[in-house]
Amino acid sequence: MAGAAEGRSDGVTAAGIEEYLRHLAIERGLARNTLAAYRRDLTIYDGWLEARGIRDLAAVTDTDLGAFQRHLAAERQPPLATSSIARVLSAVRGLHRFLLAEGDVETDASRDVRPPKPPRRLPKAIPVEDVEAMLAATEGDEPLRLRDRAVLELLYATGARVSELTALNVDDLVDDEVVRLFGKGGKQRIVPVGSYARAALDAYLVRARPLLSALGRATPALFLGARGGRLGRQAVWDLVSDAAERAGITADVSPHTLRHSFATHLLAGGADVRVVQELLGHSSVATTQIYTLVTVDTLREMYTQAHPRAR
């Protein structure tokens, strides 16, 4: 049970924990907040051992650690989330490895402990209607509005990461129909640009970029900030968030949301998963296949709601 026992830290096990925490602080130079998190997690472990009458870490067995993991997941009140269990077990494994290296124990009782894998988080996409509402929220002839519209259109048209978009130079617009993106590891890919994005880019390049460029030093950057310099990542996050707020979207929306939406909407429209892999710049198709789970879940939900004999 959780409670007073988990709040105590005395005896032989506490000495081993304190020795490990000193090692983390002095030898590894961990930050104060990180050390405090380690202490909280190891105090839970120490309290559980004390409740079982184990006051010597050398006496801990792999069976004990299996029981501790089950305690965290089901017996403790309230039970810990999967991510929290993984964090606590990571601290416990680090403690036992340290004690073995120091010669304080003869075996590492935690060597076979496998922290639970967190549930796979499916990418969050927004409906096409929400994307269109965000784009409509950027309408206007002011230079920054023209820029914001071009940024949103290009993010959704290409699935570009925010770092890829802010790194774009004017010369990376290879022609009217494709853009050159530089992804992780400097990998280059060519991605088509749809007609809506092309129109928004043309309006920005002709009517807004020259005005913004005049405010700062000459730069090859495609997208410029209010002072004429290269548009930064935080500025892109802010403009995406502002557009979502103006569109009345209550869900959290980021540049990566538009990347997720790009992939999800392509697959829902019948695009081949390997084509989407190339467009996103994924090195493995397995990463792209996560998006197919999103579309399958959507189909299942629609089926359940619409079919008269689905429920």
Secondary structure in CASP SS format (residue, H / E / C, confidence):
PFRMAT SS
TARGET T0000
AUTHOR 0000-0000-0000
METHOD secondary structure of the structure
MODEL  1
M C 1.00
A C 1.00
G C 1.00
A H 1.00
A H 1.00
E H 1.00
G H 1.00
R C 1.00
S C 1.00
D C 1.00
G C 1.00
V H 1.00
T H 1.00
A H 1.00
A H 1.00
G H 1.00
I H 1.00
E H 1.00
E H 1.00
Y H 1.00
L H 1.00
R H 1.00
H H 1.00
L H 1.00
A H 1.00
I H 1.00
E C 1.00
R C 1.00
G C 1.00
L C 1.00
A C 1.00
R H 1.00
N H 1.00
T H 1.00
L H 1.00
A H 1.00
A H 1.00
Y H 1.00
R H 1.00
R H 1.00
D H 1.00
L H 1.00
T H 1.00
I H 1.00
Y H 1.00
D H 1.00
G H 1.00
W H 1.00
L H 1.00
E H 1.00
A H 1.00
R C 1.00
G C 1.00
I C 1.00
R C 1.00
D C 1.00
L H 1.00
A H 1.00
A H 1.00
V C 1.00
T C 1.00
D H 1.00
T H 1.00
D H 1.00
L H 1.00
G H 1.00
A H 1.00
F H 1.00
Q H 1.00
R H 1.00
H H 1.00
L H 1.00
A H 1.00
A H 1.00
E H 1.00
R C 1.00
Q C 1.00
P C 1.00
P C 1.00
L C 1.00
A C 1.00
T H 1.00
S H 1.00
S H 1.00
I H 1.00
A H 1.00
R H 1.00
V H 1.00
L H 1.00
S H 1.00
A H 1.00
V H 1.00
R H 1.00
G H 1.00
L H 1.00
H H 1.00
R H 1.00
F H 1.00
L H 1.00
L H 1.00
A H 1.00
E H 1.00
G C 1.00
D C 1.00
V C 1.00
E C 1.00
T C 1.00
D C 1.00
A C 1.00
S C 1.00
R C 1.00
D C 1.00
V C 1.00
R C 1.00
P C 1.00
P C 1.00
K C 1.00
P C 1.00
P C 1.00
R C 1.00
R C 1.00
L C 1.00
P C 1.00
K C 1.00
A C 1.00
I C 1.00
P C 1.00
V H 1.00
E H 1.00
D H 1.00
V H 1.00
E H 1.00
A H 1.00
M H 1.00
L H 1.00
A H 1.00
A C 1.00
T C 1.00
E C 1.00
G C 1.00
D C 1.00
E C 1.00
P H 1.00
L H 1.00
R H 1.00
L H 1.00
R H 1.00
D H 1.00
R H 1.00
A H 1.00
V H 1.00
L H 1.00
E H 1.00
L H 1.00
L H 1.00
Y H 1.00
A H 1.00
T H 1.00
G C 1.00
A C 1.00
R C 1.00
V H 1.00
S H 1.00
E H 1.00
L H 1.00
T H 1.00
A C 1.00
L C 1.00
N E 1.00
V H 1.00
D H 1.00
D H 1.00
L C 1.00
V C 1.00
D C 1.00
D C 1.00
E C 1.00
V E 1.00
V E 1.00
R E 1.00
L E 1.00
F E 1.00
G C 1.00
K H 1.00
G H 1.00
G H 1.00
K C 1.00
Q E 1.00
R E 1.00
I E 1.00
V E 1.00
P E 1.00
V C 1.00
G C 1.00
S H 1.00
Y H 1.00
A H 1.00
R H 1.00
A H 1.00
A H 1.00
L H 1.00
D H 1.00
A H 1.00
Y H 1.00
L H 1.00
V H 1.00
R H 1.00
A C 1.00
R H 1.00
P H 1.00
L H 1.00
L H 1.00
S H 1.00
A C 1.00
L C 1.00
G C 1.00
R C 1.00
A C 1.00
T C 1.00
P C 1.00
A E 1.00
L C 1.00
F C 1.00
L E 1.00
G C 1.00
A C 1.00
R C 1.00
G C 1.00
G C 1.00
R E 1.00
L C 1.00
G C 1.00
R H 1.00
Q H 1.00
A H 1.00
V H 1.00
W H 1.00
D H 1.00
L H 1.00
V H 1.00
S H 1.00
D H 1.00
A H 1.00
A H 1.00
E H 1.00
R H 1.00
A C 1.00
G C 1.00
I C 1.00
T C 1.00
A C 1.00
D C 1.00
V C 1.00
S C 1.00
P H 1.00
H H 1.00
T H 1.00
L H 1.00
R H 1.00
H H 1.00
S H 1.00
F H 1.00
A H 1.00
T H 1.00
H H 1.00
L H 1.00
L H 1.00
A H 1.00
G C 1.00
G C 1.00
A C 1.00
D C 1.00
V H 1.00
R H 1.00
V H 1.00
V H 1.00
Q H 1.00
E H 1.00
L H 1.00
L H 1.00
G C 1.00
H C 1.00
S C 1.00
S C 1.00
V H 1.00
A H 1.00
T H 1.00
T H 1.00
Q H 1.00
I H 1.00
Y H 1.00
T H 1.00
L H 1.00
V H 1.00
T H 1.00
V H 1.00
D H 1.00
T H 1.00
L H 1.00
R H 1.00
E H 1.00
M H 1.00
Y H 1.00
T H 1.00
Q H 1.00
A H 1.00
H C 1.00
P C 1.00
R C 1.00
A C 1.00
R C 1.00
END
